Structure formats: C-alpha cells, structure tokens
C-alpha cells in the first residue's frame, strides 16, 4: 500500500548518500547529532502510518518513554517553550530506519522556493562553516525540496485513497505527538 512512498524514500536516500559524500568535508552531521531534531514535526498520513508501525515494533519500555516524551512536547509547546522530537532518545532517532523524508535530508543543502517566489539554498548552520565552504556548493548537488515535497504529497494521496481516508482529510498533516498517540486515522 505504500509502494509509491517507499520508492520515493529510496530515491531520497540515494540522493542524501550522494550529497553526503559530495560535501563530506563540510558536514558535521553524525550519529548522535540532533541539532535538526529540535522542533515538533508534522507528517502526512503515509509517513505517520510507517512511523506508527515502526514504533509498534519497539520494546515496550522504549514505546512508553516515547509516549511520555510526546506528552512533554505537547505541554512544552502549549507554553511556548522549545521542544525536541519525541522520537529522540539519547540524541538518536528511535525509529531511524523509518524516519520521515525531511529527516533524511536535514543538514544537507536544500533548494526551495521561498515566500518571495525566489530560489533559496539553506542548510544546517553547523555545516559549511569553513572558509570557502559556500563556494563549494553546486546547483546540481542540492536537495530539490519542492520537487520531493510534491512527490511526497502525491504518494500520500495514493496512500490515503487506498486506505479509504475521507477526501477532505487527505492533505492533513499529523503532529508527531499525535502519530505516537494514535492507532489509526481516517
């Protein structure tokens, strides 16, 4: 049921691998770095369902920790306090192999259209900090974020139709704390 998404995820993983190799001298991203995980992410249903399955395969004690963390995120967010992804455990993603597409590209140079309809490149502020690093960026070696998001939206529509989701709910995004707390959403 998630074939379109899995194909896209594999495409994004290949791109991320190529760009990580291309920019290895400028990236500080590594296991245990969670600088990009300091927010309350939302995802489409197709990714929520994959995450829910991955969470369900975790040991009970780890699922309980994640559940408590998701409650903390909701509470802190309501207070306007900074939050971390509730799937972050000891600065590592508890469901790394099933993480959303946006998490697979974080830190890499992202090409997107900004609010002024201009092309912009962004990346983790910890990366590309050495002198001349910005000059090493190449227009053919960027994550085409808008194109990936369009493909993700299409994969989500396919998934939602196959899952029998009400049409008016197909484009809804689901906060990570909801993903953790929900069994199913139609």
C-alpha positions as CSV (number, residue, x, y, z in Angstrom):
1,X,0.0,0.0,0.0
2,X,3.0,2.4,0.5
3,X,4.9,1.4,-2.7
4,X,5.0,5.0,-4.1
5,X,6.3,6.3,-0.8
6,X,8.9,3.5,-0.4
7,X,10.2,4.2,-4.0
8,X,10.4,7.9,-3.1
9,X,12.2,7.2,0.2
10,X,14.7,5.1,-1.6
11,X,15.3,7.9,-4.2
12,X,15.8,10.4,-1.3
13,X,18.2,8.0,0.5
14,X,20.3,7.7,-2.7
15,X,20.4,11.4,-3.1
16,X,21.3,12.0,0.5
17,X,24.1,9.4,0.3
18,X,25.5,11.1,-2.9
19,X,25.3,14.6,-1.4
20,X,26.8,13.4,2.0
21,X,29.7,12.0,0.0
22,X,30.0,15.1,-2.2
23,X,30.0,17.5,0.8
24,X,31.7,15.3,3.4
25,X,34.3,18.0,4.2
26,X,31.6,20.5,5.0
27,X,29.1,18.4,7.0
28,X,29.3,17.8,10.8
29,X,26.2,15.6,10.8
30,X,26.8,12.3,12.5
31,X,25.1,9.7,14.7
32,X,24.3,11.5,18.0
33,X,23.9,15.0,16.5
34,X,20.3,16.0,17.0
35,X,20.5,19.7,16.2
36,X,17.9,19.3,13.4
37,X,15.5,17.5,15.7
38,X,14.6,20.5,17.9
39,X,11.1,21.0,16.7
40,X,7.6,19.4,16.7
41,X,7.5,17.9,13.2
42,X,4.3,17.1,11.4
43,X,3.9,14.5,8.6
44,X,1.4,13.2,6.1
45,X,-0.6,10.1,6.8
46,X,1.6,7.9,4.6
47,X,4.6,8.7,6.9
48,X,2.5,8.6,10.0
49,X,1.4,5.1,9.3
50,X,5.0,3.9,8.6
51,X,6.2,5.6,11.9
52,X,3.3,4.0,13.8
53,X,4.4,0.6,12.5
54,X,8.0,1.2,13.5
55,X,7.0,2.5,16.9
56,X,4.9,-0.6,17.4
57,X,7.9,-2.8,16.8
58,X,10.0,-1.1,19.6
59,X,10.3,-2.7,23.0
60,X,7.5,-1.7,25.4
61,X,9.8,0.4,27.7
62,X,11.0,2.4,24.8
63,X,7.5,2.9,23.5
64,X,6.4,4.1,26.9
65,X,9.4,6.6,27.1
66,X,8.4,8.0,23.7
67,X,4.8,8.3,24.7
68,X,5.8,10.3,27.8
69,X,8.1,12.4,25.7
70,X,5.3,13.2,23.3
71,X,3.1,14.4,26.2
72,X,6.0,16.6,27.4
73,X,6.3,18.0,23.9
74,X,2.6,18.9,23.8
75,X,2.9,20.5,27.3
76,X,6.0,22.5,26.5
77,X,4.7,23.6,23.1
78,X,1.5,24.9,24.7
79,X,3.7,27.0,27.0
80,X,5.7,28.3,24.0
81,X,8.8,26.5,25.1
82,X,11.4,24.9,22.8
83,X,10.7,21.2,22.1
84,X,12.5,18.2,20.6
85,X,11.1,15.5,18.5
86,X,9.5,12.9,20.9
87,X,11.2,10.1,18.9
88,X,14.6,11.4,20.0
89,X,16.1,9.2,22.7
90,X,19.7,9.9,23.9
91,X,20.1,12.2,20.9
92,X,19.3,9.5,18.4
93,X,16.1,8.7,16.5
94,X,14.4,5.7,18.0
95,X,12.9,4.8,14.6
96,X,15.9,5.9,12.4
97,X,15.2,3.5,9.6
98,X,11.6,4.7,9.3
99,X,12.2,8.4,9.8
100,X,10.3,10.9,7.6
101,X,11.8,12.2,4.3
102,X,12.5,15.6,5.8
103,X,14.7,14.0,8.5
104,X,16.6,12.1,5.8
105,X,17.7,15.4,4.1
106,X,18.4,17.6,7.2
107,X,21.8,19.2,7.3
108,X,22.2,18.9,3.5
109,X,21.9,21.9,1.2
110,X,18.2,22.3,0.4
111,X,17.0,24.2,-2.6
112,X,13.5,25.6,-2.3
113,X,11.3,28.4,-3.3
114,X,10.9,31.0,-0.5
115,X,7.9,33.2,0.3
116,X,9.0,35.8,-2.3
117,X,9.0,33.1,-5.0
118,X,12.8,33.1,-5.2
119,X,15.1,30.1,-5.2
120,X,16.9,29.8,-1.9
121,X,19.5,27.4,-0.5
122,X,19.5,26.5,3.2
123,X,21.4,24.0,5.4
124,X,22.2,23.3,9.0
125,X,24.1,26.3,10.5
126,X,26.6,23.8,11.8
127,X,27.6,22.8,8.3
128,X,29.5,24.7,5.6
129,X,31.3,26.9,8.1
130,X,34.9,26.7,7.0
131,X,36.3,29.5,4.8
132,X,35.2,28.9,1.2
133,X,32.7,26.2,2.0
134,X,29.8,28.1,0.5
135,X,31.8,28.4,-2.8
136,X,31.8,24.6,-3.0
137,X,28.0,24.4,-3.3
138,X,27.0,23.3,-6.7
139,X,23.5,23.8,-8.2
140,X,23.5,20.2,-9.4
141,X,24.2,18.9,-5.9
142,X,21.4,20.3,-3.9
143,X,18.2,18.6,-2.4
144,X,15.3,19.8,-4.6
145,X,13.0,20.1,-1.7
146,X,9.9,21.4,-3.5
147,X,10.1,18.5,-6.1
148,X,10.5,16.0,-3.3
149,X,7.6,17.5,-1.3
150,X,5.4,17.4,-4.5
151,X,6.2,13.7,-4.9
152,X,5.5,13.1,-1.2
153,X,2.1,14.8,-1.4
154,X,1.3,12.6,-4.4
155,X,2.4,9.4,-2.6
156,X,0.3,10.5,0.3
157,X,-2.8,11.0,-1.8
158,X,-2.3,7.5,-3.3
159,X,-1.9,6.0,0.2
160,X,-4.9,7.8,1.6
161,X,-7.2,6.7,-1.3
162,X,-6.0,3.1,-0.9
163,X,-6.6,3.4,2.9
164,X,-10.1,4.8,2.5
165,X,-9.4,8.2,4.1
166,X,-12.1,10.8,3.7
167,X,-11.1,13.0,0.8
168,X,-11.3,16.2,2.8
169,X,-8.6,14.8,5.2
170,X,-6.1,13.6,2.6
171,X,-3.8,16.7,2.8
172,X,-3.9,16.9,6.6
173,X,-0.6,16.9,8.4
174,X,-0.3,15.0,11.7
175,X,2.0,16.2,14.5
176,X,4.5,13.6,15.7
177,X,2.9,13.5,19.2
178,X,-0.4,12.6,17.5
179,X,1.4,9.9,15.5
180,X,2.7,8.4,18.7
181,X,-0.7,8.6,20.4
182,X,-2.9,7.4,17.5
183,X,-3.8,3.9,16.5
184,X,-5.4,4.8,13.1
185,X,-6.7,7.9,11.4
186,X,-9.3,8.0,8.6
